[in-house]
Amino acid sequence: MSVPTEPVRGFYFDDLSKIRVVEPETASKTQELKDDCKEFVDKISEFQILVGGFIEMVDLLAKQVEREKMKTIGARNQVKSIAKQRESQKQQLYALIAEKKMELERKWSWLKMITTAPNNNRKYHTTVSSNQ
């Protein structure tokens, strides 16, 4: 059988003399589009991998930031607690100082009374003795 010299409508021969139902130009453009689509899908896959890595990094950083935030909040609360404890201790010390001052005043008064009392008694005794 010989190859027809006239193309049969709807059938075409490619470079390898195979029968095709699509025009060679359309087949070429289709193959080019198929290759472009494959390249696009490959690039999208690479992009998804890159984005996935970026998202993992951002998630890791977010977790680290959250941990540091919690540490900072804990430290701030501890500082507030320490400040309140110091204020409480300060008030207790002021109360103790006031108590000790009052005790000191009582003891000074008592000491004055004791030290002046014998002198008064001596004067009284000397006056009483000299009158007799």
RADANOR-V39712 format. One record per pair of residues at least 24 apart in sequence whose ideal C-beta (glycine too) atoms are under 7 Angstrom apart, sorted by sequence separation. I is the first residue (numbers start at 1). J is the second residue. If there is no record, write none. Layout:
# RADANOR-V39712
I|J ; I|J
This chain:
# RADANOR-V39712
none
